[in-house]
Amino acid sequence: MSESINVEAQPAAETAPTPKARRGPRGKVIIFGMWCKGCHLCVDFCPTDVLAMDEDDHPYVAHPELCSACHWCDTHCPDLAIVVKPI
């Protein structure tokens, strides 16, 4: 008793990748400019490019809305010149 099942191949429904909902900033970066010696560590290694260097070779918060509060900048700053406060 063998039955044959005929399954027609149906085209796969084309699903466009849905854009990931962008969340707001998760941290607020505070930089103490007088303490900073301009080593560039915070700017070079920020995973979300929140920080940038100004013409005086000091970091500033260029894109605060991108901060993910990963705390890389404040834990690696040799001068303790950066604080990230969770929002």
Residue pairs with C-beta under 8 A, 6 or more apart in sequence:
24 65
24 87
25 64
25 65
25 66
25 67
25 68
25 69
25 87
26 67
26 68
26 69
26 86
26 87
27 67
27 68
27 69
27 70
27 71
27 84
27 85
27 86
27 87
28 64
28 67
28 84
28 85
28 87
29 50
29 51
29 61
29 64
29 67
29 73
29 82
29 83
29 84
30 82
30 83
30 84
30 85
31 58
31 59
31 60
31 61
31 81
31 82
32 81
32 82
32 83
33 58
33 81
35 79
35 80
35 81
36 58
36 59
36 77
36 79
36 81
36 82
37 78
37 79
38 53
38 56
38 57
38 58
38 59
39 78
39 79
40 53
40 59
41 73
41 76
41 77
41 78
42 51
42 59
42 72
42 73
42 76
42 77
42 82
43 51
43 52
43 53
43 59
45 72
45 73
45 76
46 72
46 73
47 68
47 70
47 72
48 63
48 66
48 67
48 68
48 70
49 62
49 63
49 66
50 61
50 62
50 63
50 64
50 66
50 67
50 73
51 59
51 60
51 61
51 62
51 73
52 59
52 60
52 62
53 59
53 60
54 60
59 82
61 67
67 84
69 84
69 86
69 87
71 84
73 82
73 84
74 80
74 82
74 83
74 84
